[in-house]
Amino acid sequence: MTDHRLRKIVIVGGGTAGWMTAAALGRFLKDGHTSVTLVESEEIGTVGVGESTIPQINIFNRMLGLDENEFVRRTKATFKLAIEFVDWKAIGHSYYHPFGPYGVDMEGVSFHAYWLRLKALGEAGELTEYSLQALAAHQGKFMRANGQPNSPLGSIAHAYHIDAGLYARFLRGYAEERGVRRQEGKIVEVHQRAADGFVEAVTLQSGERIKGDLFIDCSGFRGLLIEETLKTGYEDWSNWLLNDRAVAVPCELGGSLAPVTRATARPAGWQWRIPLQHRLGNGYAYSSQHISEDEATAYLLANLDGAPLRDPFTLKFKAGRRLKSWNKNVVAIGLSGGFMEPLESQSIHLIQVGISRLLAMFPDERFEQPDIDRYNRVMQFEYEKIRDFLILHFNATQRSDTPYWDYLRTMPIPDYLADKIAVFKSYGRVFRENEELFNDTSWFAVMIGQGLEPRGHDPMADILSDDDLRARMSDIRSVIAKSAEVMPEHLRFIADNCAAV
């Protein structure tokens, strides 16, 4: 029987994308099955904007067999239960997008429908009161799920705020222990096979030539292999996602250190605030058509909770994706495959998805085109559905105080998003399509938070009498409040379990 397995895999670029890929390949391609080499140059910096994560990162870390406390210590991480959106619907308004569900479904009907019905009666209160994660985030509390049945404490979904550079370093050690070889060097030439254009080797500045069967492009925005070499093409989404710059700066700890990422809408973009154990991560993602770099930098520096720890640095990007994530024998993972501002902390998740889909569709030396085509369809779906969820935040707003917000509020939107909003406005119903990343709870949280008002509620929710509805909803609110009471303070939990050295 002919052996068609890949002998050599070359990862071009380090950073979070490169070392997450290397760690996963090192975990599964063991016992000398396939050699994995990662090429990176210390002369080339990495982009460190992906410090806020979503709960799916736990799947990746468990796949690698990482200990959570060690991971938190090594990355100087804090925990995360929600994202707080400030000034998005209107200046002075805020809401939470929490992990995990609101309340509980009843009689086979979504909790959302009952909340909308109670809201129509003027008795619903704040949506935050029906989510343990949102309430705990607001109160600055945290604990891990304790497995307790029939209790919100039994299934607390959480993520992290991490130092992405430390995460890459942690994963580098993990990967190298499993046979991944790191090669220092700057690539100066890419070699392609004459017959089919497949990449066959890269040459370093030192003159060393590194051959490979499969190449993973983690070279960042430039896309050294996927774009500069293979000319794959790029789909530009900047007509919907206006922001094309981000100025970022870490600062000293100050203000709230609750387990929540804060995203504050600004005159020409939005500002992120990410609390770590040793510093705050801050940035202003903005549209260069509406504000200058100097103005954006000054605005960011004027809105920090602590003294800056370095000079601000600016990133330039274009929202969109490669037309193919996998072209010939090159797979683009991370920024080389596409980029959308990290409004919903999706950047590291897209790296994770690229890796998991590659493992699911792992090739041999024949590189069957139907499998490559399926990988590209799946990745296109992931990017487009996340894109539409991000657009919702900018478009569903009452703000018209600057030209930036006035354009976003009135712009045409993708058909998928328009249909989602139209269905919601009828009876407040939201459906998760084909395992898209953000589920019905996420869409509901943002739609309500951004001020979308449905004309009614799901008629199936009328099964309960008004008195039964009030009683059940009151019980849910009471259980969640009591559950939050027993949770420790966020920083106390870290100090007791996983404080960085």
N, C-alpha and C positions, 0 to 999 in steps of 0.2 A: 504493500500500500504506500502510495506517495505521501511524503510528509510535506505539507504546504504551510506549516506554522511559520509565524514571523520569528526571525532570529534577533533582530535589533530594532528597538524603538528609541527614537531621539526626541526629547522634549526641548524645544527652543524657548528659553526664557524661564526665569524663576518666579519670585513673588508668590502671592497666594495661589494663583491659577497653576503655576508650574509645579509647586510643591504639593498641592492637593492632588494633582494628577499623578505625580511621582509616588506619593504615599499609597494611593489606591492601586497603582500598577505593581508596586513593591509588595503590597499585601496579597495580591492574587497571582501574579506571575512569579511563583517561587520555585525553588529547587532547580534553578538554572534553565527554566523553560524558555525564557526570552530575556535578553539583556536590555536594561533600561539606562540610558545616559541622559542627564539633564545638562544643557549648556547654558551658562549665564555669565554675565560680565559684571563685576562690581562697578565698572565705569558707568553702567546704564542703570539709572534709578528705577524703582517700581512705584506704581500709583497706589497710595494707601488711603482710598476713600471708603473701602468696604469694611468698616469696623462694626457695623450694626447688622445683626443676623436675624433670621426667622427660625422657628422650631425645627424645620427640616434639617438643619445642620446637625442635630442630634442623631439623625439616621446615619449620616456620613461618619460621625465620630464613633458611633457604635459599630459600624461596619469595620472600622479600623481597630476596634477593641480598645479605644482610649478610655482612661479613667477620668470621669468628669472633674473631680476635684483637682487632679493634676493639670488637666487642660486649663481650668480656670486660673490656677496659680501661675502656670507657665506663660499665659497670654495676658496676665494682669486684668482679667476680665471682670465684669459685673454681670448680673442677670438682667433679663428683659422680659416684661410681661405684655407690653403694649407700645404703641406709638401715640404720642399726643400731638394733635394738629391744632396749632394756634393761629388765629386770624385768617383761616382759609375760607370759611363760609362768609365771614364778615369780620372787620376789625373789632376785637374785643370778645369774639366767640372762640370757644375751644371744644374739642371732643377727643375721645380715645378710640383708636382701632385696636382692640385687644386680641390676644391669642385665645383660642377656645371659644365655646359657644356662649350665647346669651340664654339664661334660664334653662328650661327643659321643654321639649315638644310635648304636647298633650293631645290625647285622642287622635293620634296620627296626624296632627296639624302642627305646622311650624310655630315655635314660640313667637317668632316675629309677628305673626298674624294676630296673636292675642295681645301683644304689646300695642300694636296699632289700634286694635279695637278699644283697649283701655285708654289709649291716648285720645281717641275721639270722644271719650267720656270725660276727658280732662283730669284723669286720675293716674296716669301712667308714671309720672315722675321722670327722673333722668334715666336714660338707657344704661348709663354706667352702673346703676344700682343693681342691675340684673346680670352682671359679669364679674366673677371673682377676680379675674386678671385685671380688669379695668379698675375696680375698686381698690385692690391691693396696690396697683401702680400709683393711683392717686394718693393713697395713704403712705406710700414708701415702704411697703412690706413685701416679704418674699419667703417662700419655702418651696421645696420640691413636692411633687405629688407623693402622697403617702399610701396610695392604693386603697384607701378606705372606701368600701362600697357605698353607693347611694349618697355620696357627699361630694360637693365641689372640690374638696381637698384631695380627693382620690385621683383626680386626673388633671392636674395643673400643667398646661402646656407652657413651656418657657424657651427662651433663646438667650443670646448673650450680646454684650458689647465687648469686642475683643480688640487688642492691638494686632492689626493684620500682619505687621512685620514680625512680631513675636510668634504668631501662629505659623507663618511660613518657616521660621527658624525651628520651631518645635517639630513640624512635619518633615523638615529636612533631616533632622536626626532620626526620626522614625523611618524614613525612606532609605537612608544610607545603611541603617542597621539591617535592612532587608535586601540589600544588594544593589540599590540604585547608585550609579556612579555620577558624581558631579564633576563637570569639566568647566573650569574657569576659562573664559575667552570670549572675544568679540568676533561674531561671524562677519566675514568680509565678502564671501561668495557662496552662492547656492547653485548646486549642480543638478541638472535635470536630465533624465534619459531622453535620448534623441527620438526614440520610437514613439513614446506616448506622453512625454512631458512630466512623468512622475519625478518627484524629487528623489535623488539617490544619495546625495551627500552634501555637507556644508564644510567650508574651509574657514578656519579661524585665522585671526591676525598673526598668530605664531607660525602659520603654515600647516598646522595639523589638519588633516582631512578626516571627518567623522561620517561614516556611512550609516545608512538606516533603511529599514523596510517601511516603517510607519513613522511619520513625523507629526508631533503634536505642537501646534503653533500657540505658544503662550507669550508672545513677544509684545503684547499690549496693543495700543491703538494703531501702531504702524502696520501690524500684520505682515511681518517680514516674509513669511512663506505663503500664506493664504491670499495676500493681496499684492505685495510688491513682486512676488515671483509668479504666482498663478493667475493674477489679474481676475480674481473672482467677482468683483463688483460689490457695491454697497447700496442698500436701500435706505434712503434718507427720510427720517421722520420728523425733521425739524419744523415742518409746517404745523405739527400738533404739539410737539415738545420743544418749546422755544429756547430753553436754556442750552447754551453752548460753551459756557465757562463755569468754573468753580474755583473760588479762592478758599484755601483751607489753612488752618493754623491750630496747633494744640495749645492749651492754656492750663494754668494751675487749677486745682480743684476749688470749686466754690459753688454756692447755691445748692439746689436740691440734687441728691444722689439717689433718687428713687429709681426703681427698675423700669425705666421708660426712656425711649428715644423721643426727643422733642423736635418737631419740624414746624418752624414758624414762618408763615408767609411774609415776604418782604415786598417792597414796591416793584421790584423787577425780578423776582425769583423767590427763593426760600432758604432759610438757614437751618442747618442741622446742629444738634447738640447731643453728644454721645458721652456718657460718664463711664470712665474706666477707673480702676483702683488707684492709678498714679497720675491721671490727668483727665482733662476733658478734650474730646475731639470736636472741632467746630469747622463749619464751612458755609459758604454762601454760593449756592448754585444760581446762576443768573443768565439773563439774555444780554449779550453784548450789543444788541440793537437798542436796548433800553437803558443801559447804564454802562459807564466806563469801568475799566479795571481798577483805576485809582479810587473811584467813588465806591465801588463794591468792597474793596479792601478796607477803606475807611469805615464803611457801614458795619462790616463784620467786626473790626477791632473795637468799635464803639459799643458793641453788644455782646461782650464776653463776660463770663462770671469770674474770671481770674486773669492774672498777668500772662501774656503770651510767652510761650517757651521757645519759640524760634521765629524767624521771619515768615510771614505768609508766603505761600506759593500758589501759583495759578495753573490750573489744568484746562486745556482746550479739548473739546470733543464735539462730535456730531451725533445726535441721537439716531439710532438705526441699527441695522444688522447686515452682516454679509449675506449675499444672495445664496450662498451655500456655506454651511458650517463645515462640511466635509467635501473636499474637492480632490479628486485623484487619491493620493496616499497621504494627504495632509488634513488634519482635523484641527479646527480653530476652537480653542477653549478660553473663556475669559474675555478680556477686552478686545482681543484680536477677532472674536466672533461677532461682537456687537456691543453697544453700550446704551444704557438708559440711566439717567441720574438716579441715585439710590434712595428715592423717596420712600419706597416701601421695603427698603433693606434687602432688595432682591439680587444684588450684584454677586455675592458669594453663592447664593442659591443657583444662579445660572451657571456658575462654574461647576457646581455639584451635579446639576442636571446633565451638563455636557459629558461629564465623566461617567455617570451612571448609565447614560444612553450608549456611550461608547462601549462600556463593558457588556451591555446587553446585546450590542450589534458588533461584537469584536470580530475583526476580519482575520483572514489568513492571507498569504501572499497573492491570492487571486483577486482580492478586492472586488467582490461581486457587486455590480452596480445597483441591483434592486435593494440590497441592504443599505448601501450608501444613500440611495434616494429616500428610504424610509427614515433614516437618521435625520436627513435634512428636513423632511416634512414635520417630524416631531419637534425639532428645534425651532422651526419657523412658528409652529403653533405656540410653543412656550413663550417666545419673544413677543408675538403679536397679542396674546391675551394679557400678558403683563403690561405691555404698552397701553392697551385700552383701559386697564385699571388705573394706570397712572394718569392718563388723560382725564379721567373722571374727576380727579382732585382739582385740576386746573379749570375745567369747563363748568362744572356744577358749583357755581359761586355767585354770590350777590355783589361781589366787589366790582366797581367800575371807577375806582379812585385814581388809577394810573392807566396810561395807554396799554401797558403790558396786560393788566387784568381785564381791561375792556375787550381787547382782542381775544383772549382766551375764553371769555364768557360767551362770546358770540360766534366763535369760529365753527365751521363745519367739522363734524366728528366722524370717525369710522362707523360703518354700518352696524358692526357687531355691538359697539357701545350704544349707538342710537337705539337699537332694538332692545338692549338690556334696560335702558332707562325707560323706554316706552312701556315695557311689560311691568316694570316697577311702579310706574305712575298710575297704572290701572288699579291694581289691588295690593301693591306692596310686596309682590312675589319676586323672589330671586332664585335662579337656578344655576347650579354649577355644571358647566358644559365639558364633557369629555375629560374629566380630571384636570381641568385648568388649575393653576397654582392657587389662586384665591377663591375660597369657597363662598357659600351663600352668606355666612356670617360676616365675612370681610366686606363683601359688596354692600350688605345691609348697613354695617357700621358706617361706612364712608358715605353711602347715599343719604342716610339720615343725618349724619354729621355735616354734610355739605349743604343740607337744606332742601333736598328733594322731598316733595310732599305727594304721596299717593292719594288718589281720589277716594279710595276705600280700602278695606281689608279683605282677606280671603274669606268668602262667605262660609266656608267650612268651620271657621272659628266661632260662628254663631251657635254652634252646638251647645255651648255652655250658657247657662243663665248669667245675667249680670252679677248676681250675688256669688255664684260659684267662681266666676272669673275673678272678681275682686279678692275672694278668699285665697284662691290658688296663687295668684300673682303676689299677694301679700306674703304668703308662706315662702315663695321663692326669694323674694327680696330679703326676708328675715333670715333665711338660711345662709344666704350669701354674706350678709352683714356679720353674722355670728362667725362664719368661717374666716372672714378677714380679721376679726378680732383676735383669733388665736394665732395668727401668723406673726413671726418675729419681724423686727425691723430688717430691712434689706442689708444694711451694712453689718448688723449684728450676725446675720446668717453667714455672711462672707467671713467675718472675723472668726467665727466658731468652726468653719468647715474648710475654707479654701483661700485664705488670704495669701497674697503674693509675698515672697520673701523680700 
